[in-house]
Amino acid sequence: MAVRKRKRKNRYRGHRTHGAGNNKNRRGAGNRGGRGRAGSHKHKFNLYAGTFGTERPKLLPKSVARAINIDLIVQSLPKWIAEKKAEKTGEGIIIDGEKIGFDKLLGKTNVLREKLIIKNLKASKKASERILAAGGRIESEEETTEENEADEEESPDTGETEKEE
């Protein structure tokens, strides 16, 4: 037959105050610091600190563009071609910024011998000059928008204004 576990009330039989200390401690709610959440902004603050108040909007960290120099690209080319992160074609070596995990191209290099075709990378002025000088090109969305803006600026104005009626 299984042994029945006695309830706490019954376990305390014969122990005068049932674990409450002095008899006075059972009177009212003073011994426990109030009923319920009373004192949650005062003496029970640490118990309820995370459960009340307004929540401030979380600030997102500023995104920092990951940059890479041309000389590091040239140094890493054999590895990237083996991993198929870069592709060697007749025109040159195609490098996609999303595949290699960088956002911006910087111009530090000694001598650039390879023709690089850069996609999905922002390039600094010096980097773009050096890639173009080596016979490569930069294909990015921003470059095309800059070209469109330049075309709009160069288009001649007729000088006429529309009359509002």
C-alpha positions as CSV (number, residue, x, y, z in Angstrom):
1,M,0.0,0.0,0.0
2,A,1.3,3.5,-0.9
3,V,2.3,5.9,1.8
4,R,0.0,8.9,1.8
5,K,1.9,12.3,2.0
6,R,0.4,14.3,4.8
7,K,-0.9,17.8,4.0
8,R,1.1,20.7,5.4
9,K,-1.8,21.6,7.8
10,N,-1.7,18.2,9.3
11,R,2.1,18.1,9.4
12,Y,2.0,21.2,11.6
13,R,-0.4,19.6,14.2
14,G,1.2,19.8,17.6
15,H,3.5,22.7,16.6
16,R,1.8,25.6,18.3
17,T,2.1,28.4,15.7
18,H,2.3,26.3,12.5
19,G,5.6,27.8,11.4
20,A,4.5,31.5,11.7
21,G,6.8,32.4,14.6
22,N,5.1,34.5,17.2
23,N,1.2,34.4,17.4
24,K,1.1,38.1,16.6
25,N,2.6,37.5,13.2
26,R,-0.6,35.8,12.0
27,R,-2.7,38.9,12.6
28,G,-3.6,41.1,9.6
29,A,-1.2,41.5,6.7
30,G,1.4,43.6,8.5
31,N,3.9,40.8,8.9
32,R,4.0,40.1,5.1
33,G,4.3,43.8,4.1
34,G,0.7,44.3,2.9
35,R,-1.6,42.2,0.8
36,G,-0.8,41.3,-2.8
37,R,1.3,43.8,-4.7
38,A,1.0,46.5,-2.0
39,G,4.4,48.2,-1.7
40,S,5.5,47.3,-5.2
41,H,6.7,50.9,-5.6
42,K,8.2,51.0,-2.1
43,H,9.5,48.1,0.0
44,K,8.7,45.3,-2.5
45,F,10.2,47.2,-5.4
46,N,12.8,44.6,-6.4
47,L,10.1,41.9,-6.5
48,Y,8.1,43.7,-9.2
49,A,10.6,46.0,-10.8
50,G,10.3,44.5,-14.3
51,T,6.6,44.1,-14.4
52,F,5.3,47.7,-14.3
53,G,5.9,51.1,-15.9
54,T,6.1,52.1,-19.6
55,E,8.6,50.5,-21.9
56,R,10.9,52.8,-23.8
57,P,11.3,52.2,-27.5
58,K,14.5,50.2,-28.2
59,L,17.2,52.1,-30.0
60,L,18.6,50.1,-33.0
61,P,22.3,50.2,-33.4
62,K,23.6,52.3,-36.3
63,S,24.6,50.2,-39.2
64,V,28.3,50.5,-40.1
65,A,29.3,49.7,-43.6
66,R,31.9,46.9,-43.7
67,A,34.8,48.2,-45.9
68,I,37.6,46.4,-47.7
69,N,40.6,47.7,-49.5
70,I,41.5,46.7,-53.1
71,D,44.7,45.1,-52.1
72,L,42.8,42.8,-49.7
73,I,40.4,41.9,-52.5
74,V,43.4,41.0,-54.8
75,Q,45.0,39.0,-52.0
76,S,41.7,37.0,-51.4
77,L,40.8,36.4,-55.0
78,P,42.2,32.9,-55.4
79,K,40.3,31.8,-52.2
80,W,37.1,33.5,-53.3
81,I,37.3,31.9,-56.8
82,A,37.8,28.5,-55.3
83,E,34.7,29.1,-53.0
84,K,32.8,30.5,-56.0
85,K,32.3,33.9,-54.2
86,A,34.1,35.5,-57.2
87,E,33.9,34.5,-60.8
88,K,36.6,34.6,-63.5
89,T,35.3,35.5,-67.0
90,G,36.8,36.7,-70.3
91,E,36.1,40.4,-69.3
92,G,37.7,40.1,-65.9
93,I,36.9,38.9,-62.4
94,I,33.4,39.5,-61.2
95,I,33.1,40.3,-57.5
96,D,29.7,40.6,-55.8
97,G,29.7,42.5,-52.5
98,E,26.8,40.6,-51.1
99,K,28.6,37.2,-51.6
100,I,31.9,38.4,-50.0
101,G,30.1,40.2,-47.2
102,F,31.3,43.7,-47.7
103,D,29.5,47.0,-48.4
104,K,32.2,49.5,-49.4
105,L,35.4,49.4,-51.4
106,L,38.3,51.5,-50.4
107,G,41.3,52.5,-52.6
108,K,44.4,51.3,-50.8
109,T,46.5,49.3,-53.2
110,N,50.0,49.2,-54.7
111,V,49.5,48.2,-58.3
112,L,46.2,46.8,-59.7
113,R,46.8,44.4,-62.6
114,E,43.5,42.5,-62.8
115,K,40.4,43.8,-64.4
116,L,37.8,43.8,-61.6
117,I,34.1,44.0,-62.2
118,I,32.5,45.2,-59.0
119,K,28.8,44.6,-58.2
120,N,26.8,45.6,-55.1
121,L,29.6,47.6,-53.5
122,K,29.8,51.3,-52.9
123,A,33.3,52.6,-53.9
124,S,35.3,55.6,-52.7
125,K,36.5,58.0,-55.4
126,K,40.1,56.7,-55.2
127,A,38.9,53.1,-55.5
128,S,36.7,53.8,-58.5
129,E,39.6,55.7,-60.2
130,R,42.0,52.8,-59.7
131,I,39.6,50.2,-60.9
132,L,38.7,52.1,-64.0
133,A,42.4,52.8,-64.7
134,A,43.1,49.1,-64.6
135,G,40.3,48.5,-67.2
136,G,37.6,47.3,-64.8
137,R,34.2,48.7,-64.0
138,I,31.8,49.2,-61.1
139,E,28.2,48.1,-61.5
140,S,26.0,49.4,-58.6
141,E,22.6,50.8,-58.2
142,E,23.9,54.1,-56.7
143,E,26.2,54.6,-59.7
144,T,23.2,54.3,-62.1
145,T,21.1,56.7,-60.1
146,E,24.0,59.2,-60.1
147,E,24.3,58.9,-63.9
148,N,20.6,59.5,-64.3
149,E,20.8,62.6,-62.1
150,A,23.8,63.8,-64.2
151,D,21.8,63.2,-67.4
152,E,18.9,65.3,-66.0
153,E,21.2,68.1,-65.1
154,E,22.8,68.2,-68.6
155,S,19.5,68.2,-70.5
156,P,18.8,71.7,-71.9
157,D,15.9,73.6,-70.5
158,T,13.6,75.4,-73.0
159,G,13.2,78.3,-70.6
160,E,9.5,78.2,-70.9
161,T,7.2,78.0,-67.9
162,E,3.7,76.6,-67.9
163,K,1.0,79.2,-67.2
164,E,-1.5,78.3,-64.5
165,E,-5.1,79.0,-65.4
